[in-house]
Amino acid sequence: SNHVSPIPAGLPLDVAAPILCAGVTVYAALKNSYTIVGDYVVVPGAGGGLGHLALQYAKAMGLRTIAIDSGAEKEKLCKDLGATAWIDFKKESDIIAAVRRVTDGVGAHAAIVAAASGESYEKALEYLRPRGTLVAVGLPADTKIKADVFFTVFDSKRIVGSYVGNRQDAVEALNLAANAGIKPHFTVEPLSNLPSVYERMKAGTVTGRIVL
């Protein structure tokens, strides 16, 4: 009962379900990113279940977003959701330079790493500006964040872990979704499709979220 959150009127249950999982996770991560209105936030894995909601919450908070992912379907989704810039990591040979081009050569204020990719973490530290914040959300297996100690200290960069959120975060995430029109991109599938869904998630081909 300590974690029960009221669902705002007019918010369908199948919409609330992803918000109470992925939505509150990225909302809490953004709160932990030390950003203010107008700042640049990079979202690796922007077309996935976490990332596409991070784009929407960031926009609702007045942040500018740089979406990183791959494929035409995810590109369309990210642009439709208002991403300031799109970077296809399979087509762009230098992600760090691409982020810096968008941010006038200075780098991003924060990165919400929603992708379960060790490489995404390594690159994020490089394209952050001084005093930038890397918020670790995605959980790649057997991966360590490799940071150059000298430049992390010299540039005053922050590495912050953010795991889901608390009850207050859930209430705020639901209310913001209702008021700002944040909508999870999802499909509903029967529980019997779980093995197939797992394989698609493993392959990185799922756009948005799947509700079973």
One Martini backbone bead per residue (centre of mass of N, CA, C, O) as a GRO file, in nm:
protein
  212
    1SER     BB    1   0.052   0.066  -0.012
    2ASN     BB    2   0.308   0.262  -0.029
    3HIS     BB    3   0.285   0.239  -0.377
    4VAL     BB    4   0.025   0.372  -0.428
    5SER     BB    5  -0.118   0.526  -0.725
    6PRO     BB    6  -0.291   0.768  -0.861
    7ILE     BB    7  -0.496   0.784  -1.143
    8PRO     BB    8  -0.571   0.992  -1.364
    9ALA     BB    9  -0.813   1.126  -1.518
   10GLY     BB   10  -0.810   0.990  -1.851
   11LEU     BB   11  -0.603   0.754  -1.790
   12PRO     BB   12  -0.535   0.481  -1.922
   13LEU     BB   13  -0.424   0.177  -1.818
   14ASP     BB   14  -0.236   0.109  -2.070
   15VAL     BB   15  -0.079   0.381  -2.022
   16ALA     BB   16   0.000   0.362  -1.718
   17ALA     BB   17   0.178   0.112  -1.713
   18PRO     BB   18   0.443   0.227  -1.850
   19ILE     BB   19   0.472   0.470  -1.655
   20LEU     BB   20   0.509   0.282  -1.388
   21CYS     BB   21   0.788   0.211  -1.520
   22ALA     BB   22   0.940   0.375  -1.746
   23GLY     BB   23   0.846   0.661  -1.671
   24VAL     BB   24   0.957   0.681  -1.376
   25THR     BB   25   1.247   0.620  -1.449
   26VAL     BB   26   1.304   0.872  -1.639
   27TYR     BB   27   1.202   1.090  -1.454
   28ALA     BB   28   1.409   1.044  -1.228
   29ALA     BB   29   1.659   1.079  -1.406
   30LEU     BB   30   1.602   1.377  -1.479
   31LYS     BB   31   1.608   1.479  -1.183
   32ASN     BB   32   1.927   1.366  -1.170
   33SER     BB   33   2.070   1.569  -1.410
   34TYR     BB   34   2.114   1.880  -1.358
   35THR     BB   35   1.884   2.034  -1.512
   36ILE     BB   36   1.762   2.290  -1.732
   37VAL     BB   37   1.614   2.496  -1.914
   38GLY     BB   38   1.764   2.430  -2.244
   39ASP     BB   39   1.903   2.183  -2.218
   40TYR     BB   40   2.107   1.911  -2.310
   41VAL     BB   41   1.982   1.577  -2.394
   42VAL     BB   42   2.091   1.253  -2.411
   43VAL     BB   43   1.938   0.949  -2.581
   44PRO     BB   44   2.020   0.643  -2.557
   45GLY     BB   45   1.765   0.458  -2.679
   46ALA     BB   46   1.513   0.641  -2.788
   47GLY     BB   47   1.321   0.402  -2.931
   48GLY     BB   48   1.252   0.278  -2.672
   49GLY     BB   49   1.084   0.224  -2.381
   50LEU     BB   50   1.249   0.448  -2.233
   51GLY     BB   51   1.342   0.667  -2.442
   52HIS     BB   52   1.061   0.774  -2.554
   53LEU     BB   53   0.989   0.890  -2.270
   54ALA     BB   54   1.230   1.073  -2.222
   55LEU     BB   55   1.167   1.269  -2.449
   56GLN     BB   56   0.893   1.368  -2.335
   57TYR     BB   57   0.980   1.461  -2.053
   58ALA     BB   58   1.198   1.656  -2.142
   59LYS     BB   59   1.015   1.842  -2.305
   60ALA     BB   60   0.821   1.909  -2.062
   61MET     BB   61   1.091   2.041  -1.910
   62GLY     BB   62   1.254   2.212  -2.143
   63LEU     BB   63   1.428   2.022  -2.310
   64ARG     BB   64   1.689   1.921  -2.518
   65THR     BB   65   1.706   1.660  -2.768
   66ILE     BB   66   1.918   1.366  -2.830
   67ALA     BB   67   1.877   1.109  -3.049
   68ILE     BB   68   1.979   0.759  -3.009
   69ASP     BB   69   1.973   0.532  -3.289
   70SER     BB   70   1.803   0.293  -3.513
   71GLY     BB   71   1.619   0.338  -3.780
   72ALA     BB   72   1.332   0.448  -3.934
   73GLU     BB   73   1.117   0.401  -3.714
   74LYS     BB   74   1.273   0.544  -3.481
   75GLU     BB   75   1.313   0.812  -3.618
   76LYS     BB   76   1.017   0.888  -3.648
   77LEU     BB   77   0.941   0.875  -3.352
   78CYS     BB   78   1.143   1.085  -3.240
   79LYS     BB   79   1.047   1.320  -3.419
   80ASP     BB   80   0.747   1.311  -3.331
   81LEU     BB   81   0.847   1.368  -3.017
   82GLY     BB   82   1.067   1.621  -3.051
   83ALA     BB   83   1.343   1.594  -3.138
   84THR     BB   84   1.610   1.795  -3.202
   85ALA     BB   85   1.788   1.530  -3.262
   86TRP     BB   86   1.938   1.282  -3.490
   87ILE     BB   87   2.118   0.962  -3.431
   88ASP     BB   88   2.271   0.712  -3.621
   89PHE     BB   89   2.487   0.468  -3.506
   90LYS     BB   90   2.518   0.310  -3.792
   91LYS     BB   91   2.596   0.584  -3.968
   92GLU     BB   92   2.767   0.716  -3.748
   93SER     BB   93   3.115   0.738  -3.695
   94ASP     BB   94   3.084   1.006  -3.483
   95ILE     BB   95   2.916   1.066  -3.203
   96ILE     BB   96   3.067   1.290  -3.057
   97ALA     BB   97   3.072   1.494  -3.293
   98ALA     BB   98   2.765   1.504  -3.335
   99VAL     BB   99   2.692   1.624  -3.060
  100ARG     BB  100   2.873   1.878  -3.083
  101ARG     BB  101   2.730   2.003  -3.326
  102VAL     BB  102   2.458   2.053  -3.179
  103THR     BB  103   2.632   2.199  -2.918
  104ASP     BB  104   2.851   2.404  -3.028
  105GLY     BB  105   3.112   2.218  -2.924
  106VAL     BB  106   3.057   2.150  -2.602
  107GLY     BB  107   2.815   1.973  -2.523
  108ALA     BB  108   2.633   1.803  -2.305
  109HIS     BB  109   2.463   1.814  -1.998
  110ALA     BB  110   2.326   1.523  -2.060
  111ALA     BB  111   2.277   1.159  -1.996
  112ILE     BB  112   2.031   0.911  -2.077
  113VAL     BB  113   2.102   0.577  -2.038
  114ALA     BB  114   1.886   0.339  -2.192
  115ALA     BB  115   2.096   0.163  -2.299
  116ALA     BB  116   2.223  -0.180  -2.314
  117SER     BB  117   2.535  -0.031  -2.343
  118GLY     BB  118   2.866   0.010  -2.304
  119GLU     BB  119   2.927   0.215  -2.535
  120SER     BB  120   2.729   0.434  -2.442
  121TYR     BB  121   2.887   0.508  -2.187
  122GLU     BB  122   3.160   0.587  -2.306
  123LYS     BB  123   3.055   0.815  -2.495
  124ALA     BB  124   2.909   0.998  -2.291
  125LEU     BB  125   3.164   1.108  -2.146
  126GLU     BB  126   3.271   1.255  -2.412
  127TYR     BB  127   2.997   1.443  -2.483
  128LEU     BB  128   3.030   1.594  -2.234
  129ARG     BB  129   3.037   1.860  -2.059
  130PRO     BB  130   3.130   2.046  -1.831
  131ARG     BB  131   2.933   1.936  -1.567
  132GLY     BB  132   2.825   1.685  -1.657
  133THR     BB  133   2.565   1.415  -1.679
  134LEU     BB  134   2.555   1.074  -1.601
  135VAL     BB  135   2.275   0.857  -1.641
  136ALA     BB  136   2.217   0.544  -1.511
  137VAL     BB  137   1.991   0.284  -1.651
  138GLY     BB  138   2.102   0.087  -1.818
  139LEU     BB  139   2.172  -0.294  -1.815
  140PRO     BB  140   2.447  -0.420  -1.892
  141ALA     BB  141   2.620  -0.695  -1.905
  142ASP     BB  142   2.924  -0.701  -1.775
  143THR     BB  143   2.960  -0.378  -1.701
  144LYS     BB  144   3.184  -0.101  -1.709
  145ILE     BB  145   3.270   0.217  -1.621
  146LYS     BB  146   3.494   0.409  -1.818
  147ALA     BB  147   3.704   0.647  -1.652
  148ASP     BB  148   3.882   0.929  -1.664
  149VAL     BB  149   3.993   1.066  -1.388
  150PHE     BB  150   4.115   1.335  -1.469
  151PHE     BB  151   3.872   1.440  -1.655
  152THR     BB  152   3.649   1.406  -1.447
  153VAL     BB  153   3.773   1.614  -1.254
  154PHE     BB  154   3.844   1.854  -1.441
  155ASP     BB  155   3.524   1.858  -1.555
  156SER     BB  156   3.313   1.784  -1.335
  157LYS     BB  157   3.187   1.505  -1.363
  158ARG     BB  158   2.889   1.304  -1.351
  159ILE     BB  159   2.790   0.989  -1.190
  160VAL     BB  160   2.456   0.850  -1.208
  161GLY     BB  161   2.232   0.656  -1.043
  162SER     BB  162   1.899   0.524  -1.164
  163TYR     BB  163   1.626   0.361  -0.986
  164VAL     BB  164   1.361   0.440  -1.085
  165GLY     BB  165   1.139   0.523  -0.810
  166ASN     BB  166   0.914   0.679  -0.622
  167ARG     BB  167   0.605   0.765  -0.533
  168GLN     BB  168   0.631   1.063  -0.610
  169ASP     BB  169   0.732   1.010  -0.896
  170ALA     BB  170   0.478   0.862  -0.990
  171VAL     BB  171   0.279   1.093  -0.951
  172GLU     BB  172   0.428   1.297  -1.134
  173ALA     BB  173   0.435   1.126  -1.393
  174LEU     BB  174   0.130   1.099  -1.428
  175ASN     BB  175   0.054   1.401  -1.428
  176LEU     BB  176   0.235   1.486  -1.666
  177ALA     BB  177   0.110   1.298  -1.871
  178ALA     BB  178  -0.176   1.422  -1.856
  179ASN     BB  179  -0.092   1.733  -1.907
  180ALA     BB  180   0.129   1.678  -2.165
  181GLY     BB  181   0.064   1.418  -2.345
  182ILE     BB  182   0.196   1.158  -2.260
  183LYS     BB  183   0.278   0.873  -2.482
  184PRO     BB  184   0.298   0.558  -2.511
  185HIS     BB  185   0.458   0.334  -2.724
  186PHE     BB  186   0.235   0.060  -2.793
  187THR     BB  187   0.172  -0.290  -2.756
  188VAL     BB  188  -0.065  -0.556  -2.746
  189GLU     BB  189  -0.001  -0.878  -2.596
  190PRO     BB  190   0.004  -1.191  -2.534
  191LEU     BB  191   0.158  -1.394  -2.305
  192SER     BB  192   0.235  -1.615  -2.524
  193ASN     BB  193   0.455  -1.399  -2.660
  194LEU     BB  194   0.706  -1.376  -2.476
  195PRO     BB  195   0.939  -1.514  -2.636
  196SER     BB  196   0.923  -1.319  -2.879
  197VAL     BB  197   0.964  -1.056  -2.726
  198TYR     BB  198   1.241  -1.122  -2.612
  199GLU     BB  199   1.388  -1.150  -2.886
  200ARG     BB  200   1.327  -0.858  -2.983
  201MET     BB  201   1.469  -0.718  -2.750
  202LYS     BB  202   1.748  -0.848  -2.789
  203ALA     BB  203   1.764  -0.725  -3.095
  204GLY     BB  204   1.638  -0.421  -3.095
  205THR     BB  205   1.325  -0.412  -3.250
  206VAL     BB  206   1.176  -0.250  -3.039
  207THR     BB  207   0.920  -0.012  -3.043
  208GLY     BB  208   0.900   0.088  -2.749
  209ARG     BB  209   0.626  -0.084  -2.604
  210ILE     BB  210   0.511  -0.382  -2.424
  211VAL     BB  211   0.190  -0.518  -2.349
  212LEU     BB  212   0.074  -0.819  -2.172
   0.00000   0.00000   0.00000
